[in-house]
Amino acid sequence: MTDFPPLTFDPDALDPEASVLLPRLSDSDPVVRRIALLELADLEDENLLPPIVDALRHDASADVRREAARVLAAWEREEVVDALCGALLDRDEAVRLAAAQSLSELKDATSGPVLLRWIARTEPFVQMAVLRALRELRLADAFDPALRALSHSLAAVRLEAVGVLGWLKDPRALAQLASVAAGDADPDVRRAAVGALGLCPEPTPPIVDALLSALRDDAWQVREEAATTLGKLRAPRAREALVASLDDPYWQVRLKAARALGRLRDAAAGPALAVLLSHAISNLRKEAALALGELGDSRVLTALLGAQGDADPEVRKAVRIALRQIGGHPA
């Protein structure tokens, strides 16, 4: 997969402690080898990377390979990243998962070219893990492979691709993300795509249409995310749909719809929000009060004044904040 030369090191350049530990990596007992590996990693010496990488690639024990994959997360060198990518093909699942976790902790963009070489692999687990690692790096060159991965047959791969595109915040992905948000077969992928649409610099009609469609999704988690994103974009024509979502069967959706209506600052939403001040769920009463304060409409003062004696102290606090925003005077 790569042209990295074999890793070598000079035993004479190592400190005495490492010289004692290295022979233990060849011990017949895998427990001894694993402990020696941990102690070598604790020395935090880059000169010791070759035997650790070698253990990841060749040790007969899955426990030792898994430990090597875990400790290599501390180093972001090309040959280490390449070895971790190779471990994504290990015959043992625990090793594969440990390698994927270490790759997800990469922070240095110089690791990107190695990851991009591995994204061409066809194995779904490799694609998932590499996409997840690329997401954190926000590497512009990851745009095209992530866009292609949106059409992968496996939902888990599409989910990671959406994550990469969301973090890149590249407007070129908006049309495809809107299509995924409206039509992907997997609710987790739809929800992620809805959230990623929040990168839109302004609420264009096609994006708002996709989000309004998502607000009617069969999965409540998608509807919840759609309400959040519509509020983030402050899409004016979303007001009617968000007001309707105040009656959603799931309180989580109602809460996010109330919060979004506050961000829209459309006074026409005042009466519907005021009704929530008497809802049985205190979190909804609190969110409704805060949203009414953001509307800044004096016509809701009567409703807010009537909520000053709410049984929940957090709701009473939200009411006081709203009254100050509108210019009312708490009793």
C-alpha positions in Angstrom: 0.0 0.0 0.0 2.9 2.4 0.7 6.6 2.8 -0.1 7.7 3.3 3.5 11.1 1.5 4.1 11.3 -1.1 6.9 11.6 0.5 10.3 15.0 0.1 11.8 16.7 1.3 14.9 20.2 1.2 16.5 20.1 -0.8 19.8 23.3 0.9 20.9 21.6 4.3 20.9 18.9 3.1 23.4 18.9 3.7 27.1 19.7 0.8 29.4 16.0 0.3 30.4 14.9 -0.1 26.7 17.8 -2.6 26.1 16.4 -4.7 28.9 12.8 -4.6 27.6 13.4 -5.3 23.9 14.3 -9.0 24.3 11.1 -9.5 26.2 9.2 -8.7 22.9 10.4 -12.1 21.7 9.3 -14.0 24.8 7.1 -17.0 24.3 4.6 -15.7 26.8 2.2 -13.1 25.1 1.6 -11.6 28.6 5.3 -10.8 29.0 5.4 -9.4 25.5 2.4 -7.2 26.1 3.8 -5.8 29.4 7.1 -5.1 27.7 5.3 -3.3 25.0 3.5 -1.1 27.5 6.8 -0.3 29.4 8.5 0.6 26.1 5.7 2.9 25.2 6.0 4.6 28.6 9.6 5.6 27.8 8.1 7.9 25.1 11.1 7.4 22.8 10.6 7.7 19.1 13.6 5.5 18.5 11.5 2.7 19.9 8.7 3.0 17.4 10.1 0.3 15.0 9.7 -2.6 17.5 6.2 -1.4 18.5 5.1 -1.1 14.9 6.6 -4.5 14.2 4.5 -6.0 17.1 1.4 -4.4 15.6 2.1 -6.0 12.2 3.5 -9.4 13.1 3.0 -10.5 16.7 1.1 -13.8 16.9 -1.1 -12.6 19.9 -4.1 -10.5 19.2 -3.8 -9.0 22.7 -0.3 -7.8 21.9 -1.3 -6.4 18.5 -4.3 -4.6 20.1 -2.0 -3.0 22.7 0.4 -1.9 20.0 -2.4 -0.3 18.1 -3.5 1.5 21.3 -0.1 2.9 22.3 0.7 4.1 18.8 -1.9 6.7 19.1 0.7 8.8 20.9 2.8 9.3 17.7 1.7 10.9 14.4 4.4 9.8 12.0 3.6 8.6 8.5 4.9 5.1 9.0 2.8 4.8 12.2 -0.3 6.0 10.6 0.3 3.6 7.7 0.7 0.7 10.2 -2.5 1.6 12.0 -4.3 1.7 8.7 -2.9 -1.7 7.9 -4.2 -2.9 11.2 -7.7 -2.1 10.1 -7.4 -5.3 8.1 -6.3 -7.4 11.0 -8.0 -10.8 11.4 -9.0 -9.9 15.0 -11.9 -7.5 15.5 -10.5 -6.0 18.8 -7.2 -5.1 16.9 -9.2 -3.5 14.1 -11.3 -1.5 16.6 -8.2 -0.3 18.5 -6.5 0.8 15.3 -9.6 2.7 14.3 -9.8 4.4 17.7 -6.1 5.5 17.5 -6.6 6.9 14.0 -9.7 8.8 15.2 -7.4 10.7 17.6 -5.1 12.1 14.9 -4.8 15.8 15.0 -1.9 16.6 12.5 -3.0 17.3 8.9 0.3 15.8 7.7 -1.3 12.4 8.4 -3.9 13.2 5.7 -2.0 12.0 2.6 -1.5 8.5 4.2 -5.2 8.3 5.1 -6.2 9.4 1.6 -4.1 6.5 0.1 -6.1 4.1 2.3 -9.5 5.5 1.5 -9.2 3.9 -1.9 -9.6 0.5 -0.3 -12.9 -1.3 -0.8 -13.3 -2.8 2.7 -16.2 -1.0 4.4 -14.5 -1.0 7.8 -11.4 0.6 6.4 -13.4 3.3 4.7 -15.4 4.0 7.9 -12.3 4.3 10.0 -10.4 6.4 7.5 -13.3 8.8 7.0 -13.7 9.2 10.7 -10.0 10.0 11.0 -10.2 12.5 8.1 -13.1 14.3 9.7 -11.0 15.5 12.6 -8.2 16.7 10.3 -10.6 18.9 8.1 -8.5 18.2 5.1 -9.7 19.8 1.9 -8.5 16.9 -0.2 -11.0 14.6 1.7 -13.9 16.4 0.0 -14.1 14.3 -3.2 -13.7 10.8 -1.5 -16.3 11.8 1.1 -18.7 13.0 -1.5 -18.3 9.7 -3.3 -18.9 7.8 -0.1 -22.3 9.3 0.3 -23.6 6.7 -2.2 -22.0 3.8 -0.4 -24.3 0.8 0.1 -23.4 0.6 3.8 -25.1 3.2 6.1 -22.2 3.4 8.5 -19.9 4.5 5.7 -22.4 7.1 4.5 -22.6 8.4 8.1 -18.9 9.0 8.3 -18.9 10.7 4.9 -21.6 13.1 6.1 -19.4 13.8 9.1 -16.4 14.7 7.0 -18.4 17.0 4.7 -20.0 18.7 7.7 -16.7 19.5 9.3 -15.3 20.7 6.0 -18.1 23.3 5.6 -17.7 23.3 1.8 -20.8 24.8 0.2 -20.3 22.5 -2.8 -21.7 19.6 -0.7 -25.0 21.3 0.2 -27.1 19.9 -2.6 -25.9 16.3 -2.0 -26.4 16.7 1.8 -29.9 18.0 1.2 -30.7 15.0 -0.9 -29.3 12.6 1.8 -31.3 14.5 4.5 -34.5 14.0 2.5 -34.1 10.6 1.1 -31.4 8.3 2.8 -32.8 5.0 3.9 -31.1 5.2 7.3 -32.4 7.6 10.0 -29.0 8.2 11.5 -27.6 9.2 8.2 -30.6 11.5 7.5 -30.1 13.1 11.0 -26.4 13.7 10.4 -27.1 15.2 7.0 -29.8 17.5 8.5 -27.3 18.7 11.1 -24.6 19.2 8.4 -26.9 21.5 6.5 -26.3 24.0 9.3 -23.1 24.9 7.5 -25.2 26.7 4.8 -24.2 30.4 4.8 -27.8 31.4 4.2 -31.1 29.6 4.2 -31.6 29.1 0.4 -35.0 27.7 -0.8 -33.7 24.2 -1.6 -32.0 23.9 1.8 -35.0 25.1 3.7 -37.3 22.8 1.6 -35.1 19.8 2.6 -35.2 20.8 6.3 -39.0 21.3 6.2 -39.3 17.9 4.8 -37.0 16.5 7.5 -39.3 18.2 10.1 -41.9 15.6 9.0 -39.6 12.7 9.0 -40.8 9.4 10.5 -37.9 9.3 13.0 -38.3 11.8 15.8 -34.5 12.2 16.1 -34.4 13.6 12.5 -37.3 15.9 13.3 -35.5 17.2 16.4 -32.3 17.9 14.4 -34.3 19.6 11.6 -35.9 22.0 14.2 -32.4 22.8 15.6 -30.9 23.5 12.2 -33.9 25.6 11.1 -33.4 27.7 14.2 -29.6 27.9 13.6 -30.3 29.2 10.0 -33.1 31.5 11.2 -35.1 30.6 8.2 -38.2 32.9 8.2 -40.6 30.7 6.3 -40.0 27.9 8.7 -42.2 29.6 11.3 -45.5 27.8 10.4 -43.8 24.4 10.3 -42.1 25.0 13.6 -45.3 26.1 15.3 -46.9 22.9 14.1 -44.0 21.0 15.6 -44.9 22.4 19.0 -47.6 19.6 19.0 -45.1 16.9 18.0 -45.7 13.5 19.8 -42.1 13.8 21.2 -41.3 16.4 23.7 -37.7 16.6 22.5 -38.9 17.8 19.1 -41.3 20.3 20.8 -38.4 21.7 22.9 -36.2 22.3 19.9 -39.0 23.8 17.9 -39.7 26.3 20.7 -36.0 27.1 20.9 -35.9 27.6 17.1 -38.9 29.9 17.1 -37.2 32.1 19.7 -34.2 32.4 17.3 -36.5 33.3 14.4 -37.8 36.2 16.5 -41.1 36.1 14.7 -43.8 37.7 16.9 -46.5 35.6 15.2 -45.2 32.6 17.1 -46.0 34.2 20.5 -49.5 32.7 21.1 -48.4 29.2 20.3 -45.3 29.5 22.6 -47.4 31.0 25.4 -49.6 27.9 25.4 -46.5 25.9 26.4 -46.1 27.9 29.6 -48.7 25.6 31.1 -47.3 22.4 29.8 -46.8 19.5 32.2 -43.1 19.1 31.2 -41.1 21.8 33.0 -38.3 21.8 30.4 -40.9 22.8 27.8 -42.2 25.6 30.0 -38.7 26.9 30.5 -37.9 26.8 26.8 -41.1 28.5 25.9 -40.4 31.3 28.4 -36.9 31.9 27.0 -38.3 31.9 23.4 -41.0 34.4 24.3 -38.3 36.7 25.8 -36.3 36.5 22.5 -39.5 37.5 20.5 -39.5 40.7 22.5 -43.3 41.2 21.9 -45.1 43.0 24.7 -48.4 41.2 23.9 -47.1 38.0 25.7 -46.4 39.9 28.9 -49.7 38.8 30.5 -48.8 35.1 29.9 -45.3 35.6 31.3 -46.6 37.4 34.4 -49.0 34.6 35.0 -46.1 32.1 34.9 -44.1 33.8 37.6 -45.3 31.5 40.3 -44.4 28.3 38.4 -43.5 25.4 40.7 -40.1 24.9 39.0 -37.4 27.4 40.0 -35.7 27.0 36.6 -38.9 28.0 34.9 -39.4 31.0 37.2 -35.8 32.1 36.4 -36.5 31.8 32.6 -39.7 33.9 33.1 -37.8 36.6 34.9 -35.2 36.7 32.1 -38.0 37.0 29.5 -39.7 39.8 31.3 -36.5 41.8 31.5 -35.9 41.3 27.8 -39.4 42.5 26.9 -39.4 45.3 29.4 -41.9 44.0 31.9 -41.5 44.2 35.6 -41.5 40.9 37.5 -43.8 40.9 40.6 
